[in-house]
Amino acid sequence: MRIAFLTPGTGNYYCGVCMRDNSLARHLIDDGHDVTMLPAYLPHLLDEENAGSVAPVFLGGINVYLQHNFPFFRKTPKWLDYWFNSELLLRWVAGKRGMTTPRQLGEITLSTFRAKDGPLAKEVNKVIDWFRDYGQPDVLILSTILLAGVGRAVREELNIPVIGFLQGEDGFLDSLLPEYREDAWEILGKDVKELDACISPSHFFAEHMSSRLGLPSKDIQFYPNGISLDGYENSVEKADVPTIGYLARICPEKGLDLLIDAFIELKRLDQYKDLKLAIAGTLPTENRSFLEQQKTKISNMGLTDFVEIKTDLSRSEKICFLKGLSLFCVPARLPEAFGLYVIEAMAAGVPVVLPDHGSFPEIIRETKAGVLYSTEKSDGLANALSTMLGDTVLAKQFGEQGRAAVHEKYSNDRLAKELMENILAPLVSTK
């Protein structure tokens, strides 16, 4: 089967969705399928070699901006568009600007959703024309339903099935300015109904988005996110010193400051005088001041020697980092659709402490790999960390249960086969 992934890139930092799609692509290729990765907006930055055939960047960030704001650029020649889509140029611009915020993207979001019916019609047509020139896929997979308008256009023109993954789109849409928010939800809801399948990584998010999109819950299929287990096979000895670990985007939304506050609270206790905190993850440009604030907080408490901070780890560095932890925690402030970093920690045999909202209760119930803490209690996080650190037998049990659960339920080797058998093959056969 010929399969195409249309996956938004980040340009200059690692993205969990990009890495999930790339891992799925690799396993689908291993099973004999022809897979192409199509970057959208910005180039992909992956922690492993790109698995599938690589297409140019579509809906490139520079072209989208110019065509949305200046009608002249909707008729510019291909060579100029090609230059604006240069990978080096896009990565440079992404590095200079950092991540754009939803409050800046209201009008462009609506234009993207309107696809061929809006000012970005030229960019949408490029996707369709590329398929016609280089080979039409049997199915197109959208890594986020924010691309549903593009998917609808592809489906209409090429008559191929298109499926869309749910990936936490509510946070982005709800952060749009009020004058754009309602229209965005309305247009997206209509476009999603035109897809051949809509897939959620958790039951929690399926129910949540069913309500928000006006889509019957029966029309949303469940398919969890997974990881490649390459590199996780061999265990390593844990550090002699107890170490709490954080691996996610370094930003307020993921609650790094909350974890640091809890760590400081624990360090006031005699039994935790040797306790360390290891922090790793992508650091977007706009969050550098946030990290500096956290460093200052740590320094003012005299704890600099007990905290390690690393950014933009390679895949091998990431796995080594995780395997050396005693405990893993990302105290995300907002309910998450899934949280791939949790599965990565479990694969390394590390017990987890997570907030009691979003998909996390579901993951803990399925894996029995850690504990939840109440976000309603000011000392909930510190107490949960303390309980886990104080019971090494239980922590080891959770770590072993988590590793086994990932192999059984969240390995992309297995999930790629299930995606093909349960979703892709039936769709293609009936088209």
C-alpha positions as CSV (number, residue, x, y, z in Angstrom):
1,M,0.0,0.0,0.0
2,R,1.2,3.5,-0.8
3,I,0.8,5.7,2.3
4,A,1.5,9.5,2.7
5,F,1.8,11.3,6.0
6,L,1.2,15.1,6.0
7,T,2.9,16.2,9.3
8,P,3.6,19.7,10.5
9,G,7.3,20.3,11.1
10,T,8.9,22.5,13.8
11,G,12.0,23.6,11.9
12,N,14.4,23.8,14.8
13,Y,13.3,21.6,17.7
14,Y,12.2,18.1,18.2
15,C,8.5,17.4,17.9
16,G,6.8,14.3,19.4
17,V,4.2,14.0,16.6
18,C,6.9,14.2,13.9
19,M,8.9,11.4,15.6
20,R,5.8,9.3,16.1
21,D,4.8,9.5,12.4
22,N,8.4,8.8,11.4
23,S,8.5,5.7,13.6
24,L,5.2,4.5,12.3
25,A,6.5,5.1,8.8
26,R,9.6,3.0,9.4
27,H,7.6,0.0,10.8
28,L,5.1,0.3,7.9
29,I,8.0,0.2,5.5
30,D,9.4,-2.9,7.3
31,D,6.0,-4.5,6.6
32,G,6.4,-3.9,2.9
33,H,4.5,-0.6,2.4
34,D,5.6,2.4,0.4
35,V,5.6,5.5,2.7
36,T,6.2,9.2,2.0
37,M,6.6,11.8,4.7
38,L,5.3,15.3,3.6
39,P,6.4,18.1,5.9
40,A,3.9,20.9,6.4
41,Y,4.7,24.5,7.5
42,L,8.3,23.8,8.5
43,P,10.9,21.0,7.9
44,H,10.9,18.0,10.2
45,L,13.6,17.8,12.9
46,L,13.9,14.1,14.0
47,D,15.9,12.2,16.5
48,E,16.4,9.4,14.0
49,E,16.9,9.0,10.3
50,N,13.9,10.0,8.2
51,A,12.2,6.7,7.4
52,G,10.1,7.3,4.3
53,S,10.6,9.0,1.0
54,V,10.8,12.7,1.7
55,A,8.7,15.3,-0.2
56,P,9.2,19.1,-0.2
57,V,7.7,21.3,2.5
58,F,4.1,22.1,1.8
59,L,2.2,25.1,3.0
60,G,5.6,26.5,3.9
61,G,5.5,29.1,6.7
62,I,6.9,31.9,4.6
63,N,4.7,31.3,1.6
64,V,1.6,30.9,3.8
65,Y,2.4,34.2,5.5
66,L,3.0,36.1,2.2
67,Q,0.0,34.6,0.3
68,H,-2.3,35.3,3.2
69,N,-1.3,38.9,3.6
70,F,-0.3,40.0,0.1
71,P,-2.5,38.9,-2.9
72,F,0.5,39.5,-5.2
73,F,2.2,36.4,-3.8
74,R,-0.8,34.2,-4.7
75,K,0.3,34.4,-8.4
76,T,4.1,34.3,-8.0
77,P,6.1,31.8,-10.1
78,K,7.1,28.4,-8.9
79,W,10.8,29.2,-8.6
80,L,10.1,32.0,-6.1
81,D,7.8,29.8,-4.0
82,Y,10.5,27.1,-4.1
83,W,13.1,29.5,-2.9
84,F,10.8,30.6,0.0
85,N,10.4,26.9,0.9
86,S,14.2,26.3,1.1
87,E,14.8,24.1,4.2
88,L,17.7,26.3,5.3
89,L,15.7,29.5,5.0
90,L,12.7,28.0,6.9
91,R,14.9,26.7,9.7
92,W,16.6,30.1,9.9
93,V,13.3,32.0,10.1
94,A,12.0,29.5,12.7
95,G,15.1,29.9,14.8
96,K,14.8,33.7,14.7
97,R,11.1,33.9,15.4
98,G,10.6,31.0,17.7
99,M,7.2,29.4,18.1
100,T,4.3,31.7,17.0
101,T,1.4,31.9,19.4
102,P,-2.2,31.2,18.6
103,R,-3.0,34.8,19.4
104,Q,-0.9,35.7,16.3
105,L,-2.5,33.2,14.0
106,G,-6.2,33.7,14.0
107,E,-6.6,34.9,10.4
108,I,-4.0,32.5,9.0
109,T,-5.7,29.6,10.8
110,L,-9.0,30.4,9.2
111,S,-7.3,30.7,5.8
112,T,-5.7,27.3,6.2
113,F,-9.0,25.7,7.3
114,R,-10.7,27.2,4.2
115,A,-8.1,25.4,2.0
116,K,-9.0,25.9,-1.7
117,D,-11.8,28.3,-0.8
118,G,-9.4,30.9,0.7
119,P,-6.2,32.8,0.0
120,L,-4.0,29.7,0.4
121,A,-5.6,27.8,-2.5
122,K,-2.2,27.8,-4.4
123,E,-0.5,26.1,-1.5
124,V,-3.2,23.5,-1.2
125,N,-3.1,22.8,-5.0
126,K,0.6,22.1,-4.7
127,V,-0.1,19.1,-2.5
128,I,-2.6,17.8,-5.0
129,D,-0.3,18.5,-8.0
130,W,2.6,16.8,-6.3
131,F,0.6,13.6,-5.8
132,R,-0.5,13.7,-9.4
133,D,3.1,14.1,-10.6
134,Y,4.9,11.8,-8.3
135,G,2.3,9.1,-7.5
136,Q,-1.1,9.2,-5.9
137,P,-1.1,7.4,-2.5
138,D,-3.7,4.9,-1.5
139,V,-4.4,6.8,1.7
140,L,-3.4,10.2,3.2
141,I,-2.8,10.4,7.0
142,L,-3.0,13.8,8.6
143,S,-1.0,13.9,11.8
144,T,-3.5,16.6,13.1
145,I,-7.0,17.5,12.2
146,L,-5.9,21.1,11.9
147,L,-5.0,20.0,8.4
148,A,-8.6,18.7,7.8
149,G,-9.3,21.4,5.2
150,V,-6.3,20.4,3.1
151,G,-7.4,16.7,3.6
152,R,-10.9,17.5,2.4
153,A,-9.5,19.1,-0.8
154,V,-7.2,16.1,-1.5
155,R,-10.1,13.7,-0.9
156,E,-12.3,15.6,-3.3
157,E,-9.7,15.9,-6.1
158,L,-8.0,12.5,-5.9
159,N,-10.8,10.4,-4.5
160,I,-8.6,8.7,-1.9
161,P,-9.4,8.1,1.8
162,V,-8.0,10.6,4.2
163,I,-7.7,10.1,8.0
164,G,-6.9,12.5,10.7
165,F,-5.3,12.1,14.1
166,L,-6.5,14.1,17.1
167,Q,-3.4,15.6,18.9
168,G,-4.4,18.3,21.4
169,E,-5.9,20.8,19.0
170,D,-8.3,22.2,21.6
171,G,-5.5,24.1,23.4
172,F,-4.5,25.8,20.2
173,L,-8.0,26.7,19.1
174,D,-9.1,28.0,22.5
175,S,-6.1,30.3,22.5
176,L,-7.2,32.1,19.4
177,L,-8.5,35.6,19.8
178,P,-12.3,35.5,20.4
179,E,-13.1,37.0,17.0
180,Y,-11.6,34.0,15.3
181,R,-12.2,31.2,17.8
182,E,-15.9,30.3,17.1
183,D,-15.4,30.3,13.3
184,A,-12.3,28.1,13.6
185,W,-14.2,25.5,15.6
186,E,-17.2,25.6,13.3
187,I,-15.1,25.2,10.1
188,L,-13.0,22.5,11.6
189,G,-16.0,20.6,12.8
190,K,-17.4,20.6,9.2
191,D,-14.1,19.5,7.7
192,V,-13.5,16.7,10.2
193,K,-16.9,15.2,9.3
194,E,-15.7,14.9,5.7
195,L,-12.7,12.7,6.7
196,D,-12.9,9.0,6.3
197,A,-11.7,8.4,9.8
198,C,-10.9,10.4,12.9
199,I,-8.5,8.8,15.4
200,S,-7.8,9.7,19.0
201,P,-4.8,8.6,21.1
202,S,-7.0,8.3,24.3
203,H,-10.6,7.7,25.2
204,F,-10.5,10.9,27.3
205,F,-9.7,13.1,24.3
206,A,-12.1,11.3,22.0
207,E,-15.0,12.1,24.3
208,H,-13.7,15.7,24.8
209,M,-13.3,16.4,21.1
210,S,-16.6,14.7,20.2
211,S,-18.4,17.3,22.2
212,R,-16.3,20.2,20.9
213,L,-16.5,19.2,17.2
214,G,-20.1,18.1,17.3
215,L,-19.0,14.7,16.1
216,P,-20.6,11.5,17.4
217,S,-18.2,9.7,19.7
218,K,-18.8,6.5,17.7
219,D,-17.2,8.2,14.7
220,I,-13.9,8.7,16.6
221,Q,-11.7,5.6,16.7
222,F,-9.2,4.8,19.4
223,Y,-5.5,4.3,18.5
224,P,-2.9,5.1,21.1
225,N,0.4,6.8,20.3
226,G,3.5,4.6,20.4
227,I,7.2,4.6,20.2
228,S,10.0,2.6,18.5
229,L,11.6,0.4,21.1
230,D,15.0,0.4,19.4
231,G,17.6,1.4,22.0
232,Y,15.4,0.6,25.0
233,E,16.2,-3.1,25.1
234,N,19.3,-3.1,27.3
235,S,18.8,-1.8,30.8
236,V,21.4,0.2,32.8
237,E,22.1,0.5,36.4
238,K,20.3,3.4,38.0
239,A,22.3,6.2,39.6
240,D,23.3,5.7,43.2
241,V,21.8,9.1,44.0
242,P,18.0,9.3,43.7
243,T,17.1,11.4,40.7
244,I,13.8,12.9,39.6
245,G,13.6,13.4,35.8
246,Y,11.7,15.8,33.5
247,L,11.7,15.3,29.7
248,A,9.4,17.5,27.7
249,R,9.3,20.9,26.1
250,I,10.7,23.4,28.5
251,C,7.8,25.8,29.1
252,P,5.3,26.9,31.7
253,E,2.5,24.7,30.1
254,K,4.4,21.5,30.9
255,G,4.8,22.6,34.6
256,L,8.6,22.6,34.9
257,D,8.3,25.4,37.4
258,L,5.9,23.3,39.5
259,L,8.3,20.4,39.5
260,I,11.2,22.7,40.6
261,D,9.1,24.1,43.4
262,A,8.3,20.6,44.6
263,F,12.0,19.6,44.4
264,I,12.9,22.6,46.5
265,E,10.3,21.6,49.1
266,L,11.7,18.1,49.2
267,K,15.3,19.3,49.6
268,R,14.3,21.0,52.8
269,L,13.9,17.6,54.3
270,D,17.0,15.7,55.7
271,Q,16.2,12.5,53.9
272,Y,16.5,14.2,50.6
273,K,19.8,16.0,51.0
274,D,21.3,14.0,48.1
275,L,18.3,14.2,45.8
276,K,18.9,15.4,42.3
277,L,16.7,16.9,39.5
278,A,17.5,16.1,35.9
279,I,15.8,18.3,33.3
280,A,15.9,17.7,29.5
281,G,13.8,18.8,26.5
282,T,13.4,21.2,23.7
283,L,13.9,24.9,24.5
284,P,11.9,27.1,22.1
285,T,13.4,30.6,21.7
286,E,10.5,32.3,23.4
287,N,10.9,30.2,26.6
288,R,14.5,31.0,27.3
289,S,13.6,33.7,29.8
290,F,11.3,31.2,31.5
291,L,14.3,28.8,31.9
292,E,16.5,31.6,33.2
293,Q,13.9,32.4,35.8
294,Q,14.0,28.8,37.0
295,K,17.8,28.7,37.1
296,T,17.7,31.8,39.2
297,K,15.2,30.3,41.6
298,I,17.4,27.2,41.9
299,S,20.5,29.3,42.4
300,N,18.9,31.4,45.1
301,M,18.1,28.2,47.1
302,G,21.8,27.0,46.8
303,L,20.8,24.0,44.7
304,T,22.6,24.5,41.4
305,D,24.9,21.5,42.1
306,F,21.9,19.3,42.4
307,V,20.2,20.2,39.1
308,E,21.2,19.2,35.6
309,I,19.7,20.8,32.6
310,K,20.1,19.5,29.0
311,T,18.4,20.6,25.8
312,D,17.8,19.0,22.4
313,L,19.0,15.5,23.2
314,S,19.6,13.0,20.4
315,R,17.7,9.8,20.5
316,S,20.6,7.8,22.1
317,E,21.2,10.7,24.6
318,K,17.5,10.8,25.5
319,I,17.3,7.0,26.1
320,C,20.5,7.1,28.3
321,F,19.0,10.1,30.2
322,L,15.8,8.3,30.9
323,K,17.5,5.0,32.0
324,G,19.5,6.9,34.6
325,L,16.4,8.3,36.4
326,S,14.8,7.0,39.6
327,L,11.5,8.7,39.0
328,F,9.8,10.6,36.1
329,C,7.4,13.6,36.3
330,V,6.0,16.1,33.9
331,P,3.4,18.1,35.9
332,A,1.5,19.5,32.9
333,R,-0.9,22.3,33.8
334,L,-3.5,21.5,31.2
335,P,-5.2,18.1,30.4
336,E,-3.2,16.4,27.6
337,A,-4.5,14.3,24.8
338,F,-1.8,11.7,25.4
339,G,1.8,12.6,26.5
340,L,4.3,10.5,24.4
341,Y,7.1,11.4,26.9
342,V,5.3,9.3,29.5
343,I,5.6,6.2,27.3
344,E,9.3,6.9,26.7
345,A,10.0,7.0,30.4
346,M,8.0,3.8,30.9
347,A,9.9,2.1,28.1
348,A,13.1,2.9,30.1
349,G,11.7,1.2,33.2
350,V,11.1,4.4,35.1
351,P,8.1,4.8,37.4
352,V,6.0,8.0,36.8
353,V,4.2,10.6,38.9
354,L,1.6,12.5,36.9
355,P,-1.3,14.9,37.5
356,D,-4.8,13.5,37.8
357,H,-6.3,14.9,34.6
358,G,-6.4,14.5,30.9
359,S,-5.3,11.2,29.5
360,F,-2.9,10.4,32.4
361,P,-5.4,8.5,34.6
362,E,-6.2,6.4,31.5
363,I,-2.5,5.6,30.9
364,I,-1.8,4.8,34.5
365,R,-4.8,2.5,34.6
366,E,-3.6,0.7,31.5
367,T,0.1,0.4,32.6
368,K,0.1,0.4,36.4
369,A,3.4,2.2,36.1
370,G,3.1,4.9,38.6
371,V,0.8,7.2,40.6
372,L,-1.4,10.2,40.1
373,Y,-1.4,13.3,42.4
374,S,-4.3,15.7,43.0
375,T,-3.8,19.0,41.3
376,E,-6.3,20.5,43.8
377,K,-3.9,20.1,46.7
378,S,-1.0,22.5,46.9
379,D,1.3,19.8,48.3
380,G,0.0,17.0,46.1
381,L,3.0,16.8,43.8
382,A,5.6,17.0,46.6
383,N,3.8,14.3,48.6
384,A,3.5,12.0,45.6
385,L,7.1,12.3,44.8
386,S,8.1,11.7,48.4
387,T,5.9,8.6,48.6
388,M,7.5,7.1,45.5
389,L,11.0,8.0,46.5
390,G,10.5,6.4,49.9
391,D,9.3,3.1,48.6
392,T,12.0,1.7,46.3
393,V,10.3,-1.7,46.1
394,L,7.0,-0.2,44.8
395,A,9.0,2.1,42.5
396,K,10.8,-0.9,41.0
397,Q,7.5,-2.8,40.6
398,F,6.0,0.2,38.8
399,G,9.0,0.5,36.5
400,E,8.8,-3.2,35.5
401,Q,5.1,-3.0,34.9
402,G,5.5,0.1,32.8
403,R,8.2,-1.5,30.6
404,A,6.1,-4.6,30.1
405,A,3.0,-2.5,29.2
406,V,4.9,-0.4,26.6
407,H,6.1,-3.6,24.9
408,E,2.6,-5.0,24.9
409,K,0.5,-1.9,24.1
410,Y,2.6,1.0,22.9
411,S,5.2,-0.4,20.6
412,N,5.0,1.1,17.1
413,D,6.1,-2.3,15.7
414,R,2.8,-3.6,16.9
415,L,0.7,-0.5,16.4
416,A,1.8,-0.1,12.8
417,K,0.3,-3.5,12.1
418,E,-2.9,-2.7,14.0
419,L,-3.2,0.6,12.1
420,M,-3.0,-1.2,8.8
421,E,-5.3,-4.1,9.7
422,N,-8.0,-2.2,11.6
423,I,-8.1,1.1,9.8
424,L,-6.1,1.6,6.6
425,A,-6.8,-1.7,4.8
426,P,-10.5,-1.6,5.4
427,L,-10.7,2.0,4.2
428,V,-8.7,1.4,1.0
429,S,-10.6,-1.8,0.1
430,T,-14.0,0.0,0.3
431,K,-12.9,3.1,-1.7
